[in-house]
């Protein structure tokens, strides 16, 4: 298990952000059908689910002179498997012009995400009683089904994505030592907000934060983000990290998150799906 990150240098936090983002692949790898290549200068994974979130590259460290050839070789792998995928570009990616090289090979720019971190010691000492929702940890398969259905409705995922999330999160399990924990926020007994925390890279990474449209602007986004961070702090973690959406940016800055870098996404669609 990776040691909890205790230092606060920018470089180490950025390294931890990348490692935490890749920790999700450890969950995918538990499925027997998942393929991975974790050695060499391009690391990739393929779950077989034909949706970009479930296939992609984790790390790219290429030399200028062979970068284009190796990029093409990886794309051929996903073409052969007829799988769309995401190729991230982070501050650790090489070569420095990786984004331009990916576009030259046919990938489409999918957007930038501010990558943010917070010192967990600076968070409130407890949840605000006035948050307005009851927050529960997902603890069984019926909870997980509800969690995935609400997550899918918030982000308008197709049904195959909801089913894939359910499968992989069930494989990850519910135990105290689980690498990922999932939370639901209930208003009058109905789930209106969700979030997840992934423990990896020595930090606690927040993912899947969302509130149903009818329940927005009530502070629920803050509450469902804060709950897993406070639990992470209780477990000894000192840093929380996330990649922000435009909608969530003000929520996160109000909690004390600061931008450390930018992660970019490039999307590949195999020829059979073009």
C-alpha positions in Angstrom: 0.0 0.0 0.0 1.3 3.5 -0.9 2.3 5.5 2.2 0.1 8.4 3.0 1.6 11.6 1.6 2.8 13.9 4.4 4.8 16.4 2.5 3.2 19.4 0.9 5.5 20.3 -2.1 3.7 21.1 -5.4 5.7 18.5 -7.3 4.8 15.6 -4.9 1.2 16.6 -4.8 1.0 16.6 -8.6 2.6 13.2 -8.7 0.1 12.0 -6.2 -2.8 13.4 -8.3 -1.7 11.4 -11.3 -1.2 8.3 -9.2 -4.6 8.7 -7.6 -6.3 9.1 -11.0 -4.6 5.8 -12.1 -5.8 4.0 -8.9 -9.2 3.5 -10.5 -7.5 1.1 -12.9 -6.6 -1.1 -10.0 -10.4 -1.6 -9.5 -10.9 -2.3 -13.2 -8.0 -4.8 -13.2 -9.9 -7.0 -10.7 -12.3 -8.0 -13.5 -10.9 -11.0 -15.3 -11.7 -9.6 -18.8 -9.6 -6.4 -18.3 -6.4 -6.2 -20.2 -3.5 -4.1 -19.0 0.0 -3.2 -20.1 1.7 -1.6 -17.1 5.3 -1.8 -18.3 7.1 0.3 -20.8 6.7 3.9 -21.8 3.0 3.8 -22.5 0.7 2.2 -19.9 -2.8 1.3 -21.0 -5.9 -0.6 -19.9 -8.9 -2.0 -21.8 -12.0 -3.4 -19.9 -14.0 -4.4 -23.0 -16.8 -1.9 -22.2 -17.3 0.2 -25.4 -17.3 3.6 -23.6 -14.3 5.9 -23.2 -14.3 6.0 -19.4 -13.5 2.3 -19.2 -10.5 2.2 -21.6 -7.4 4.3 -22.0 -3.9 5.3 -21.2 -2.5 5.8 -17.7 0.9 7.2 -18.3 3.0 8.3 -21.3 6.8 8.7 -21.1 8.0 8.8 -24.7 11.1 10.0 -26.4 10.6 12.6 -29.2 12.1 10.4 -31.9 9.8 7.4 -31.4 6.7 9.0 -29.9 4.5 9.0 -33.1 5.3 5.4 -33.9 4.4 4.3 -30.4 1.3 6.3 -30.2 0.1 4.7 -33.4 0.9 1.2 -32.0 -1.3 1.9 -29.0 -4.1 3.2 -31.1 -4.0 0.1 -33.2 -4.6 -2.0 -30.1 -7.8 -0.2 -29.4 -8.8 -0.3 -33.0 -8.3 -4.0 -33.0 -10.5 -4.3 -29.9 -13.1 -1.8 -31.3 -12.9 0.2 -28.1 -13.1 4.0 -27.7 -10.7 5.3 -25.1 -9.3 8.4 -23.3 -5.7 9.5 -23.5 -4.9 11.9 -20.7 -2.1 14.5 -20.8 -0.8 15.6 -17.4 2.3 17.6 -16.3 4.1 14.2 -16.1 3.4 13.2 -19.7 6.2 13.2 -22.2 6.9 14.4 -24.8 5.9 18.0 -23.9 4.0 18.3 -27.2 2.0 15.1 -26.6 -1.4 16.8 -27.1 -0.5 18.0 -30.5 0.9 14.6 -31.5 -2.3 12.9 -30.4 -4.4 15.3 -32.4 -2.2 14.7 -35.4 -3.0 11.0 -35.1 -6.7 11.6 -35.1 -7.7 12.0 -31.4 -10.1 14.7 -30.5 -9.5 17.2 -27.7 -12.0 16.5 -25.0 -11.3 19.4 -22.6 -9.2 20.5 -19.7 -9.9 19.9 -16.0 -8.3 22.0 -13.2 -6.6 19.5 -10.9 -7.0 20.7 -7.3 -5.8 19.8 -3.9 -6.7 20.7 -0.3 -5.0 20.3 3.0 -7.4 18.2 4.9 -6.3 19.6 8.2 -7.8 23.0 7.1 -11.3 21.6 6.6 -14.2 22.1 9.0 -14.0 19.9 12.1 -17.3 18.2 11.3 -20.3 18.2 8.9 -22.6 21.2 9.0 -25.8 20.1 10.7 -27.6 22.5 8.4 -26.4 20.7 5.3 -30.0 19.5 4.7 -29.2 15.9 3.7 -28.4 12.7 5.4 -25.3 11.1 4.0 -24.8 7.4 4.0 -21.9 5.1 2.9 -22.9 2.6 0.3 -22.7 -0.8 2.1 -24.5 -3.4 0.1 -25.6 -4.4 -3.4 -29.0 -2.7 -3.2 -27.4 0.6 -2.1 -24.9 0.2 -5.0 -27.7 -0.3 -7.5 -29.3 3.0 -6.4 -26.0 4.8 -6.3 -25.2 3.8 -9.9 -28.7 4.6 -11.1 -28.6 8.1 -9.6 -25.0 8.7 -10.9 -26.1 7.7 -14.3 -29.1 10.0 -14.3 -27.1 12.9 -13.1 -24.4 12.5 -15.8 -26.8 11.1 -18.4 -24.9 7.9 -18.9 -26.2 5.2 -21.2 -27.5 2.1 -19.5 -24.3 0.1 -20.4 -22.3 2.6 -18.4 -24.5 2.3 -15.3 -24.2 -1.5 -15.6 -20.4 -1.3 -16.0 -20.1 1.0 -12.9 -22.2 -1.4 -10.9 -20.1 -4.4 -11.9 -16.7 -2.8 -11.2 -17.8 -1.1 -7.9 -19.3 -4.4 -6.7 -15.9 -6.1 -7.5 -14.2 -3.4 -5.5 -16.3 -4.3 -2.5 -17.5 -2.5 0.6 -15.0 -3.3 3.3 -13.2 -0.9 5.6 -10.0 -1.4 3.5 -11.7 -0.9 0.1 -9.8 1.3 -2.3 -13.0 3.2 -3.2 -15.9 4.2 -1.0 -19.2 5.6 -2.3 -21.6 8.0 -0.7 -25.3 8.9 -1.1 -27.0 12.0 0.2 -30.7 11.6 1.0 -33.3 14.4 1.1 -36.6 13.1 2.7 -35.5 9.6 2.0 -34.7 10.1 -1.7 -31.1 10.0 -3.0 -30.3 13.4 -4.5 -26.5 13.5 -4.4 -23.6 11.1 -4.8 -19.8 11.1 -4.5 -16.9 8.6 -4.3 -13.4 8.7 -2.7 -10.5 6.7 -4.0 -7.5 6.1 -1.8 -4.3 5.9 -3.9 -1.0 7.7 -4.4 -1.0 8.6 -0.8 -4.0 10.9 -1.1 -7.8 10.8 -1.1 -9.3 11.5 -4.5 -12.8 12.7 -4.9 -14.8 11.5 -7.9 -18.4 11.2 -9.2 -19.7 14.3 -7.4 -23.2 15.1 -8.6 -26.6 16.4 -7.5 -29.9 15.8 -9.3 -31.1 19.0 -11.0 -34.1 19.4 -8.8 -31.9 19.5 -5.7 -29.1 21.9 -6.8 -28.2 25.2 -5.2 -29.0 23.9 -1.7 -25.4 23.2 -0.6 -25.7 19.5 -1.2 -22.6 19.5 -3.5 -20.5 20.9 -0.7 -21.9 18.3 1.8 -21.4 15.3 -0.4 -17.8 16.4 -1.2 -17.0 17.2 2.4 -18.2 13.9 4.0 -15.6 11.6 2.3 -12.9 14.1 2.9 -13.6 14.2 6.6 -13.5 10.4 6.7 -10.2 10.4 4.8 -8.8 12.8 7.4 -10.0 10.5 10.2 -8.0 7.7 8.4 -4.9 9.8 8.6 -4.8 11.3 5.1 -3.5 14.8 4.8 -4.4 15.7 1.2 -7.6 15.6 -0.8 -7.4 15.9 -4.6 -9.9 16.1 -7.5 -10.4 17.2 -11.1 -13.0 19.9 -11.2 -15.8 20.5 -13.6 -16.9 24.0 -14.4 -20.1 23.5 -12.3 -18.2 22.3 -9.2 -15.3 24.8 -9.3 -16.8 27.3 -6.9 -17.9 24.6 -4.5 -14.4 23.2 -4.3 -12.6 26.6 -3.9 -15.0 27.5 -1.1 -13.8 24.3 0.7 -10.2 25.4 0.3 -9.1 23.5 -2.8 -6.5 25.2 -4.9 -5.5 24.6 -8.5 -2.1 22.8 -8.9 -2.1 21.9 -12.6 -4.4 20.9 -15.5 -5.2 17.5 -16.9 -6.3 17.4 -20.5 -8.3 14.6 -22.2 -8.0 13.4 -25.8 -10.6 11.0 -27.1 -10.1 8.1 -29.5 -12.9 6.5 -31.5 -12.0 3.3 -33.3 -12.5 3.2 -37.1 -15.3 0.7 -36.7 -17.3 3.3 -34.7 -16.4 6.4 -36.7 
